[in-house]
Amino acid sequence: MKISVKFLQGSNIQIDAEGSDKVHSLKDRIAALRSEANVENQKLIYSGKVLRDDQTVEECGITGDGFLVCMVTKV
């Protein structure tokens, strides 16, 4: 499925994901597309909840209809 990822700066990207993918692998895909989004500095939010790296897409209830918000903290 395609998942929309919105950044606080206003830009959006799309990533591919399966239900069995871990949140950490989503962060890896985001980092590959956006150089300023280091995996360690990302927080992914879905439906108002910060996602844990060890959760799967399915466990989080992420669907192709929704979107993730990616917060990138500054070091």
PyMOL Python script that loads the backbone (N, CA, C, O; Angstrom):
from pymol import cmd

cmd.read_pdbstr("""\
ATOM      1  N   MET A   1       0.839  -1.176   0.000  1.00  0.00           N
ATOM      2  CA  MET A   1       0.000   0.000   0.000  1.00  0.00           C
ATOM      3  C   MET A   1       0.883   1.237   0.000  1.00  0.00           C
ATOM      4  O   MET A   1       2.035   1.192   0.432  1.00  0.00           O
ATOM      5  N   LYS A   2       0.341   2.327  -0.482  1.00  0.00           N
ATOM      6  CA  LYS A   2       1.028   3.617  -0.462  1.00  0.00           C
ATOM      7  C   LYS A   2       0.590   4.364   0.789  1.00  0.00           C
ATOM      8  O   LYS A   2      -0.598   4.441   1.101  1.00  0.00           O
ATOM      9  N   ILE A   3       1.570   4.912   1.498  1.00  0.00           N
ATOM     10  CA  ILE A   3       1.285   5.705   2.692  1.00  0.00           C
ATOM     11  C   ILE A   3       1.794   7.119   2.464  1.00  0.00           C
ATOM     12  O   ILE A   3       2.935   7.316   2.047  1.00  0.00           O
ATOM     13  N   SER A   4       0.950   8.097   2.737  1.00  0.00           N
ATOM     14  CA  SER A   4       1.355   9.501   2.642  1.00  0.00           C
ATOM     15  C   SER A   4       2.056   9.901   3.931  1.00  0.00           C
ATOM     16  O   SER A   4       1.612   9.566   5.029  1.00  0.00           O
ATOM     17  N   VAL A   5       3.152  10.619   3.778  1.00  0.00           N
ATOM     18  CA  VAL A   5       3.901  11.126   4.928  1.00  0.00           C
ATOM     19  C   VAL A   5       3.960  12.644   4.795  1.00  0.00           C
ATOM     20  O   VAL A   5       4.449  13.175   3.798  1.00  0.00           O
ATOM     21  N   LYS A   6       3.454  13.331   5.813  1.00  0.00           N
ATOM     22  CA  LYS A   6       3.455  14.792   5.815  1.00  0.00           C
ATOM     23  C   LYS A   6       4.507  15.285   6.808  1.00  0.00           C
ATOM     24  O   LYS A   6       4.638  14.760   7.913  1.00  0.00           O
ATOM     25  N   PHE A   7       5.240  16.291   6.390  1.00  0.00           N
ATOM     26  CA  PHE A   7       6.251  16.905   7.250  1.00  0.00           C
ATOM     27  C   PHE A   7       5.714  18.215   7.786  1.00  0.00           C
ATOM     28  O   PHE A   7       4.868  18.852   7.158  1.00  0.00           O
ATOM     29  N   LEU A   8       6.202  18.614   8.943  1.00  0.00           N
ATOM     30  CA  LEU A   8       5.728  19.849   9.567  1.00  0.00           C
ATOM     31  C   LEU A   8       6.052  21.076   8.725  1.00  0.00           C
ATOM     32  O   LEU A   8       5.402  22.114   8.856  1.00  0.00           O
ATOM     33  N   GLN A   9       7.066  20.957   7.854  1.00  0.00           N
ATOM     34  CA  GLN A   9       7.444  22.075   6.990  1.00  0.00           C
ATOM     35  C   GLN A   9       6.461  22.235   5.826  1.00  0.00           C
ATOM     36  O   GLN A   9       6.562  23.193   5.060  1.00  0.00           O
ATOM     37  N   GLY A  10       5.510  21.300   5.690  1.00  0.00           N
ATOM     38  CA  GLY A  10       4.485  21.423   4.661  1.00  0.00           C
ATOM     39  C   GLY A  10       4.653  20.524   3.457  1.00  0.00           C
ATOM     40  O   GLY A  10       3.758  20.474   2.614  1.00  0.00           O
ATOM     41  N   SER A  11       5.758  19.813   3.341  1.00  0.00           N
ATOM     42  CA  SER A  11       5.944  18.937   2.182  1.00  0.00           C
ATOM     43  C   SER A  11       5.388  17.543   2.465  1.00  0.00           C
ATOM     44  O   SER A  11       5.204  17.158   3.620  1.00  0.00           O
ATOM     45  N   ASN A  12       5.126  16.799   1.404  1.00  0.00           N
ATOM     46  CA  ASN A  12       4.577  15.447   1.504  1.00  0.00           C
ATOM     47  C   ASN A  12       5.387  14.499   0.631  1.00  0.00           C
ATOM     48  O   ASN A  12       5.954  14.907  -0.382  1.00  0.00           O
ATOM     49  N   ILE A  13       5.436  13.231   1.031  1.00  0.00           N
ATOM     50  CA  ILE A  13       6.002  12.178   0.189  1.00  0.00           C
ATOM     51  C   ILE A  13       5.104  10.951   0.310  1.00  0.00           C
ATOM     52  O   ILE A  13       4.251  10.880   1.195  1.00  0.00           O
ATOM     53  N   GLN A  14       5.300  10.001  -0.573  1.00  0.00           N
ATOM     54  CA  GLN A  14       4.588   8.721  -0.533  1.00  0.00           C
ATOM     55  C   GLN A  14       5.623   7.614  -0.389  1.00  0.00           C
ATOM     56  O   GLN A  14       6.659   7.639  -1.054  1.00  0.00           O
ATOM     57  N   ILE A  15       5.348   6.642   0.477  1.00  0.00           N
ATOM     58  CA  ILE A  15       6.213   5.476   0.607  1.00  0.00           C
ATOM     59  C   ILE A  15       5.367   4.219   0.471  1.00  0.00           C
ATOM     60  O   ILE A  15       4.171   4.227   0.763  1.00  0.00           O
ATOM     61  N   ASP A  16       5.999   3.140   0.025  1.00  0.00           N
ATOM     62  CA  ASP A  16       5.339   1.843  -0.066  1.00  0.00           C
ATOM     63  C   ASP A  16       5.526   1.092   1.234  1.00  0.00           C
ATOM     64  O   ASP A  16       6.592   1.161   1.846  1.00  0.00           O
ATOM     65  N   ALA A  17       4.496   0.372   1.665  1.00  0.00           N
ATOM     66  CA  ALA A  17       4.591  -0.401   2.909  1.00  0.00           C
ATOM     67  C   ALA A  17       3.663  -1.600   2.845  1.00  0.00           C
ATOM     68  O   ALA A  17       2.658  -1.595   2.134  1.00  0.00           O
ATOM     69  N   GLU A  18       4.019  -2.617   3.598  1.00  0.00           N
ATOM     70  CA  GLU A  18       3.195  -3.803   3.794  1.00  0.00           C
ATOM     71  C   GLU A  18       2.743  -3.817   5.257  1.00  0.00           C
ATOM     72  O   GLU A  18       3.344  -3.145   6.094  1.00  0.00           O
ATOM     73  N   GLY A  19       1.715  -4.559   5.562  1.00  0.00           N
ATOM     74  CA  GLY A  19       1.209  -4.640   6.926  1.00  0.00           C
ATOM     75  C   GLY A  19       2.212  -5.195   7.920  1.00  0.00           C
ATOM     76  O   GLY A  19       2.147  -4.886   9.109  1.00  0.00           O
ATOM     77  N   SER A  20       3.143  -6.016   7.438  1.00  0.00           N
ATOM     78  CA  SER A  20       4.126  -6.636   8.327  1.00  0.00           C
ATOM     79  C   SER A  20       5.381  -5.784   8.526  1.00  0.00           C
ATOM     80  O   SER A  20       6.242  -6.144   9.328  1.00  0.00           O
ATOM     81  N   ASP A  21       5.499  -4.666   7.814  1.00  0.00           N
ATOM     82  CA  ASP A  21       6.666  -3.787   7.960  1.00  0.00           C
ATOM     83  C   ASP A  21       6.669  -3.129   9.335  1.00  0.00           C
ATOM     84  O   ASP A  21       5.624  -2.734   9.852  1.00  0.00           O
ATOM     85  N   LYS A  22       7.851  -3.019   9.913  1.00  0.00           N
ATOM     86  CA  LYS A  22       8.010  -2.329  11.194  1.00  0.00           C
ATOM     87  C   LYS A  22       8.104  -0.822  10.963  1.00  0.00           C
ATOM     88  O   LYS A  22       8.484  -0.375   9.882  1.00  0.00           O
ATOM     89  N   VAL A  23       7.759  -0.058  11.974  1.00  0.00           N
ATOM     90  CA  VAL A  23       7.839   1.402  11.908  1.00  0.00           C
ATOM     91  C   VAL A  23       9.273   1.832  11.615  1.00  0.00           C
ATOM     92  O   VAL A  23       9.491   2.802  10.890  1.00  0.00           O
ATOM     93  N   HIS A  24      10.248   1.122  12.170  1.00  0.00           N
ATOM     94  CA  HIS A  24      11.651   1.473  11.927  1.00  0.00           C
ATOM     95  C   HIS A  24      11.996   1.393  10.442  1.00  0.00           C
ATOM     96  O   HIS A  24      12.763   2.215   9.941  1.00  0.00           O
ATOM     97  N   SER A  25      11.433   0.408   9.730  1.00  0.00           N
ATOM     98  CA  SER A  25      11.719   0.299   8.297  1.00  0.00           C
ATOM     99  C   SER A  25      11.059   1.440   7.523  1.00  0.00           C
ATOM    100  O   SER A  25      11.578   1.867   6.491  1.00  0.00           O
ATOM    101  N   LEU A  26       9.921   1.936   8.009  1.00  0.00           N
ATOM    102  CA  LEU A  26       9.311   3.114   7.388  1.00  0.00           C
ATOM    103  C   LEU A  26      10.224   4.327   7.549  1.00  0.00           C
ATOM    104  O   LEU A  26      10.389   5.121   6.623  1.00  0.00           O
ATOM    105  N   LYS A  27      10.808   4.458   8.728  1.00  0.00           N
ATOM    106  CA  LYS A  27      11.738   5.562   8.971  1.00  0.00           C
ATOM    107  C   LYS A  27      12.950   5.468   8.044  1.00  0.00           C
ATOM    108  O   LYS A  27      13.443   6.487   7.560  1.00  0.00           O
ATOM    109  N   ASP A  28      13.433   4.237   7.793  1.00  0.00           N
ATOM    110  CA  ASP A  28      14.552   4.045   6.864  1.00  0.00           C
ATOM    111  C   ASP A  28      14.188   4.534   5.470  1.00  0.00           C
ATOM    112  O   ASP A  28      14.987   5.201   4.813  1.00  0.00           O
ATOM    113  N   ARG A  29      12.985   4.204   5.020  1.00  0.00           N
ATOM    114  CA  ARG A  29      12.536   4.621   3.681  1.00  0.00           C
ATOM    115  C   ARG A  29      12.403   6.143   3.593  1.00  0.00           C
ATOM    116  O   ARG A  29      12.748   6.748   2.578  1.00  0.00           O
ATOM    117  N   ILE A  30      11.904   6.747   4.659  1.00  0.00           N
ATOM    118  CA  ILE A  30      11.773   8.206   4.684  1.00  0.00           C
ATOM    119  C   ILE A  30      13.152   8.855   4.629  1.00  0.00           C
ATOM    120  O   ILE A  30      13.359   9.819   3.893  1.00  0.00           O
ATOM    121  N   ALA A  31      14.099   8.324   5.411  1.00  0.00           N
ATOM    122  CA  ALA A  31      15.462   8.872   5.436  1.00  0.00           C
ATOM    123  C   ALA A  31      16.128   8.748   4.068  1.00  0.00           C
ATOM    124  O   ALA A  31      16.909   9.617   3.682  1.00  0.00           O
ATOM    125  N   ALA A  32      15.831   7.682   3.333  1.00  0.00           N
ATOM    126  CA  ALA A  32      16.407   7.501   2.000  1.00  0.00           C
ATOM    127  C   ALA A  32      15.896   8.560   1.019  1.00  0.00           C
ATOM    128  O   ALA A  32      16.602   8.940   0.085  1.00  0.00           O
ATOM    129  N   LEU A  33      14.668   9.032   1.237  1.00  0.00           N
ATOM    130  CA  LEU A  33      14.084  10.031   0.343  1.00  0.00           C
ATOM    131  C   LEU A  33      14.354  11.469   0.785  1.00  0.00           C
ATOM    132  O   LEU A  33      14.370  12.385  -0.038  1.00  0.00           O
ATOM    133  N   ARG A  34      14.564  11.660   2.079  1.00  0.00           N
ATOM    134  CA  ARG A  34      14.780  13.000   2.630  1.00  0.00           C
ATOM    135  C   ARG A  34      16.051  12.995   3.474  1.00  0.00           C
ATOM    136  O   ARG A  34      16.060  12.458   4.582  1.00  0.00           O
ATOM    137  N   SER A  35      17.109  13.582   2.960  1.00  0.00           N
ATOM    138  CA  SER A  35      18.404  13.532   3.629  1.00  0.00           C
ATOM    139  C   SER A  35      18.403  14.198   5.009  1.00  0.00           C
ATOM    140  O   SER A  35      19.184  13.808   5.877  1.00  0.00           O
ATOM    141  N   GLU A  36      17.551  15.181   5.220  1.00  0.00           N
ATOM    142  CA  GLU A  36      17.526  15.870   6.513  1.00  0.00           C
ATOM    143  C   GLU A  36      16.777  15.088   7.583  1.00  0.00           C
ATOM    144  O   GLU A  36      16.767  15.490   8.747  1.00  0.00           O
ATOM    145  N   ALA A  37      16.148  13.976   7.206  1.00  0.00           N
ATOM    146  CA  ALA A  37      15.331  13.200   8.143  1.00  0.00           C
ATOM    147  C   ALA A  37      16.077  11.951   8.604  1.00  0.00           C
ATOM    148  O   ALA A  37      15.722  10.838   8.215  1.00  0.00           O
ATOM    149  N   ASN A  38      17.105  12.128   9.431  1.00  0.00           N
ATOM    150  CA  ASN A  38      17.822  10.984  10.000  1.00  0.00           C
ATOM    151  C   ASN A  38      16.860  10.103  10.776  1.00  0.00           C
ATOM    152  O   ASN A  38      15.951  10.599  11.441  1.00  0.00           O
ATOM    153  N   VAL A  39      17.061   8.802  10.689  1.00  0.00           N
ATOM    154  CA  VAL A  39      16.183   7.851  11.371  1.00  0.00           C
ATOM    155  C   VAL A  39      16.118   8.157  12.868  1.00  0.00           C
ATOM    156  O   VAL A  39      15.042   8.120  13.463  1.00  0.00           O
ATOM    157  N   GLU A  40      17.262   8.457  13.471  1.00  0.00           N
ATOM    158  CA  GLU A  40      17.318   8.702  14.917  1.00  0.00           C
ATOM    159  C   GLU A  40      16.550   9.952  15.333  1.00  0.00           C
ATOM    160  O   GLU A  40      16.131  10.072  16.485  1.00  0.00           O
ATOM    161  N   ASN A  41      16.365  10.886  14.392  1.00  0.00           N
ATOM    162  CA  ASN A  41      15.713  12.157  14.716  1.00  0.00           C
ATOM    163  C   ASN A  41      14.240  12.204  14.329  1.00  0.00           C
ATOM    164  O   ASN A  41      13.579  13.226  14.515  1.00  0.00           O
ATOM    165  N   GLN A  42      13.725  11.097  13.789  1.00  0.00           N
ATOM    166  CA  GLN A  42      12.333  11.073  13.338  1.00  0.00           C
ATOM    167  C   GLN A  42      11.382  10.598  14.439  1.00  0.00           C
ATOM    168  O   GLN A  42      11.706   9.711  15.228  1.00  0.00           O
ATOM    169  N   LYS A  43      10.214  11.210  14.466  1.00  0.00           N
ATOM    170  CA  LYS A  43       9.086  10.706  15.247  1.00  0.00           C
ATOM    171  C   LYS A  43       7.930  10.614  14.276  1.00  0.00           C
ATOM    172  O   LYS A  43       7.556  11.605  13.650  1.00  0.00           O
ATOM    173  N   LEU A  44       7.359   9.414  14.148  1.00  0.00           N
ATOM    174  CA  LEU A  44       6.210   9.232  13.279  1.00  0.00           C
ATOM    175  C   LEU A  44       4.941   9.221  14.116  1.00  0.00           C
ATOM    176  O   LEU A  44       4.882   8.577  15.163  1.00  0.00           O
ATOM    177  N   ILE A  45       3.938   9.931  13.652  1.00  0.00           N
ATOM    178  CA  ILE A  45       2.683  10.069  14.381  1.00  0.00           C
ATOM    179  C   ILE A  45       1.551   9.635  13.458  1.00  0.00           C
ATOM    180  O   ILE A  45       1.496  10.026  12.292  1.00  0.00           O
ATOM    181  N   TYR A  46       0.644   8.815  14.006  1.00  0.00           N
ATOM    182  CA  TYR A  46      -0.533   8.394  13.250  1.00  0.00           C
ATOM    183  C   TYR A  46      -1.739   8.490  14.174  1.00  0.00           C
ATOM    184  O   TYR A  46      -1.734   7.936  15.273  1.00  0.00           O
ATOM    185  N   SER A  47      -2.747   9.179  13.733  1.00  0.00           N
ATOM    186  CA  SER A  47      -3.977   9.383  14.517  1.00  0.00           C
ATOM    187  C   SER A  47      -3.678   9.919  15.912  1.00  0.00           C
ATOM    188  O   SER A  47      -4.293   9.496  16.891  1.00  0.00           O
ATOM    189  N   GLY A  48      -2.734  10.850  16.000  1.00  0.00           N
ATOM    190  CA  GLY A  48      -2.419  11.494  17.264  1.00  0.00           C
ATOM    191  C   GLY A  48      -1.523  10.695  18.191  1.00  0.00           C
ATOM    192  O   GLY A  48      -1.279  11.126  19.318  1.00  0.00           O
ATOM    193  N   LYS A  49      -1.022   9.540  17.755  1.00  0.00           N
ATOM    194  CA  LYS A  49      -0.170   8.701  18.605  1.00  0.00           C
ATOM    195  C   LYS A  49       1.226   8.583  18.010  1.00  0.00           C
ATOM    196  O   LYS A  49       1.385   8.347  16.812  1.00  0.00           O
ATOM    197  N   VAL A  50       2.239   8.751  18.864  1.00  0.00           N
ATOM    198  CA  VAL A  50       3.622   8.539  18.444  1.00  0.00           C
ATOM    199  C   VAL A  50       3.851   7.032  18.330  1.00  0.00           C
ATOM    200  O   VAL A  50       3.562   6.279  19.260  1.00  0.00           O
ATOM    201  N   LEU A  51       4.370   6.606  17.184  1.00  0.00           N
ATOM    202  CA  LEU A  51       4.548   5.178  16.918  1.00  0.00           C
ATOM    203  C   LEU A  51       5.894   4.691  17.442  1.00  0.00           C
ATOM    204  O   LEU A  51       6.899   5.396  17.349  1.00  0.00           O
ATOM    205  N   ARG A  52       5.903   3.477  17.994  1.00  0.00           N
ATOM    206  CA  ARG A  52       7.138   2.843  18.459  1.00  0.00           C
ATOM    207  C   ARG A  52       7.796   2.108  17.300  1.00  0.00           C
ATOM    208  O   ARG A  52       7.108   1.589  16.421  1.00  0.00           O
ATOM    209  N   ASP A  53       9.115   2.064  17.294  1.00  0.00           N
ATOM    210  CA  ASP A  53       9.872   1.432  16.212  1.00  0.00           C
ATOM    211  C   ASP A  53       9.573  -0.055  16.049  1.00  0.00           C
ATOM    212  O   ASP A  53       9.671  -0.582  14.941  1.00  0.00           O
ATOM    213  N   ASP A  54       9.209  -0.740  17.134  1.00  0.00           N
ATOM    214  CA  ASP A  54       9.010  -2.191  17.054  1.00  0.00           C
ATOM    215  C   ASP A  54       7.590  -2.580  16.640  1.00  0.00           C
ATOM    216  O   ASP A  54       7.305  -3.769  16.498  1.00  0.00           O
ATOM    217  N   GLN A  55       6.703  -1.621  16.445  1.00  0.00           N
ATOM    218  CA  GLN A  55       5.339  -1.910  16.020  1.00  0.00           C
ATOM    219  C   GLN A  55       5.299  -2.139  14.508  1.00  0.00           C
ATOM    220  O   GLN A  55       6.110  -1.589  13.764  1.00  0.00           O
ATOM    221  N   THR A  56       4.338  -2.965  14.066  1.00  0.00           N
ATOM    222  CA  THR A  56       4.137  -3.144  12.627  1.00  0.00           C
ATOM    223  C   THR A  56       3.089  -2.153  12.136  1.00  0.00           C
ATOM    224  O   THR A  56       2.344  -1.565  12.920  1.00  0.00           O
ATOM    225  N   VAL A  57       3.055  -1.985  10.829  1.00  0.00           N
ATOM    226  CA  VAL A  57       2.061  -1.107  10.210  1.00  0.00           C
ATOM    227  C   VAL A  57       0.656  -1.577  10.593  1.00  0.00           C
ATOM    228  O   VAL A  57      -0.217  -0.769  10.909  1.00  0.00           O
ATOM    229  N   GLU A  58       0.458  -2.886  10.560  1.00  0.00           N
ATOM    230  CA  GLU A  58      -0.851  -3.455  10.897  1.00  0.00           C
ATOM    231  C   GLU A  58      -1.226  -3.182  12.353  1.00  0.00           C
ATOM    232  O   GLU A  58      -2.367  -2.818  12.639  1.00  0.00           O
ATOM    233  N   GLU A  59      -0.278  -3.353  13.274  1.00  0.00           N
ATOM    234  CA  GLU A  59      -0.540  -3.106  14.703  1.00  0.00           C
ATOM    235  C   GLU A  59      -0.940  -1.648  14.958  1.00  0.00           C
ATOM    236  O   GLU A  59      -1.744  -1.360  15.844  1.00  0.00           O
ATOM    237  N   CYS A  60      -0.372  -0.748  14.177  1.00  0.00           N
ATOM    238  CA  CYS A  60      -0.667   0.678  14.341  1.00  0.00           C
ATOM    239  C   CYS A  60      -2.002   1.055  13.706  1.00  0.00           C
ATOM    240  O   CYS A  60      -2.524   2.141  13.962  1.00  0.00           O
ATOM    241  N   GLY A  61      -2.557   0.173  12.885  1.00  0.00           N
ATOM    242  CA  GLY A  61      -3.819   0.462  12.224  1.00  0.00           C
ATOM    243  C   GLY A  61      -3.681   1.410  11.043  1.00  0.00           C
ATOM    244  O   GLY A  61      -4.656   2.035  10.625  1.00  0.00           O
ATOM    245  N   ILE A  62      -2.473   1.518  10.507  1.00  0.00           N
ATOM    246  CA  ILE A  62      -2.227   2.433   9.388  1.00  0.00           C
ATOM    247  C   ILE A  62      -2.890   1.882   8.125  1.00  0.00           C
ATOM    248  O   ILE A  62      -2.738   0.708   7.786  1.00  0.00           O
ATOM    249  N   THR A  63      -3.623   2.751   7.442  1.00  0.00           N
ATOM    250  CA  THR A  63      -4.255   2.383   6.179  1.00  0.00           C
ATOM    251  C   THR A  63      -3.788   3.334   5.088  1.00  0.00           C
ATOM    252  O   THR A  63      -3.217   4.387   5.373  1.00  0.00           O
ATOM    253  N   GLY A  64      -4.029   2.964   3.859  1.00  0.00           N
ATOM    254  CA  GLY A  64      -3.663   3.820   2.740  1.00  0.00           C
ATOM    255  C   GLY A  64      -4.474   5.102   2.688  1.00  0.00           C
ATOM    256  O   GLY A  64      -4.076   6.065   2.033  1.00  0.00           O
ATOM    257  N   ASP A  65      -5.618   5.119   3.382  1.00  0.00           N
ATOM    258  CA  ASP A  65      -6.470   6.310   3.396  1.00  0.00           C
ATOM    259  C   ASP A  65      -5.922   7.405   4.302  1.00  0.00           C
ATOM    260  O   ASP A  65      -6.158   8.591   4.073  1.00  0.00           O
ATOM    261  N   GLY A  66      -5.190   6.997   5.330  1.00  0.00           N
ATOM    262  CA  GLY A  66      -4.681   7.962   6.305  1.00  0.00           C
ATOM    263  C   GLY A  66      -3.315   8.497   5.910  1.00  0.00           C
ATOM    264  O   GLY A  66      -2.851   8.294   4.788  1.00  0.00           O
ATOM    265  N   PHE A  67      -2.686   9.176   6.840  1.00  0.00           N
ATOM    266  CA  PHE A  67      -1.347   9.695   6.596  1.00  0.00           C
ATOM    267  C   PHE A  67      -0.564   9.704   7.900  1.00  0.00           C
ATOM    268  O   PHE A  67      -1.136   9.759   8.988  1.00  0.00           O
ATOM    269  N   LEU A  68       0.751   9.651   7.766  1.00  0.00           N
ATOM    270  CA  LEU A  68       1.666   9.785   8.902  1.00  0.00           C
ATOM    271  C   LEU A  68       2.179  11.213   8.938  1.00  0.00           C
ATOM    272  O   LEU A  68       2.344  11.854   7.900  1.00  0.00           O
ATOM    273  N   VAL A  69       2.423  11.695  10.120  1.00  0.00           N
ATOM    274  CA  VAL A  69       3.110  12.974  10.289  1.00  0.00           C
ATOM    275  C   VAL A  69       4.524  12.627  10.748  1.00  0.00           C
ATOM    276  O   VAL A  69       4.714  11.833  11.669  1.00  0.00           O
ATOM    277  N   CYS A  70       5.507  13.230  10.095  1.00  0.00           N
ATOM    278  CA  CYS A  70       6.915  12.997  10.446  1.00  0.00           C
ATOM    279  C   CYS A  70       7.479  14.257  11.073  1.00  0.00           C
ATOM    280  O   CYS A  70       7.585  15.295  10.421  1.00  0.00           O
ATOM    281  N   MET A  71       7.839  14.157  12.340  1.00  0.00           N
ATOM    282  CA  MET A  71       8.521  15.253  13.034  1.00  0.00           C
ATOM    283  C   MET A  71      10.000  14.918  13.050  1.00  0.00           C
ATOM    284  O   MET A  71      10.392  13.822  13.450  1.00  0.00           O
ATOM    285  N   VAL A  72      10.819  15.861  12.615  1.00  0.00           N
ATOM    286  CA  VAL A  72      12.261  15.661  12.637  1.00  0.00           C
ATOM    287  C   VAL A  72      12.824  16.624  13.665  1.00  0.00           C
ATOM    288  O   VAL A  72      12.712  17.841  13.517  1.00  0.00           O
ATOM    289  N   THR A  73      13.438  16.067  14.722  1.00  0.00           N
ATOM    290  CA  THR A  73      14.011  16.904  15.768  1.00  0.00           C
ATOM    291  C   THR A  73      15.406  17.356  15.362  1.00  0.00           C
ATOM    292  O   THR A  73      16.127  16.640  14.667  1.00  0.00           O
ATOM    293  N   LYS A  74      15.767  18.525  15.796  1.00  0.00           N
ATOM    294  CA  LYS A  74      17.105  19.055  15.511  1.00  0.00           C
ATOM    295  C   LYS A  74      18.075  18.562  16.564  1.00  0.00           C
ATOM    296  O   LYS A  74      17.715  18.377  17.727  1.00  0.00           O
ATOM    297  N   VAL A  75      19.300  18.355  16.142  1.00  0.00           N
ATOM    298  CA  VAL A  75      20.308  17.847  17.070  1.00  0.00           C
ATOM    299  C   VAL A  75      21.071  18.986  17.674  1.00  0.00           C
ATOM    300  O   VAL A  75      21.969  18.766  18.486  1.00  0.00           O
TER     301      VAL A  75
END
""", "prot")
cmd.dss("prot")
cmd.show_as("cartoon", "prot")
cmd.util.cbc("prot")
cmd.orient("prot")
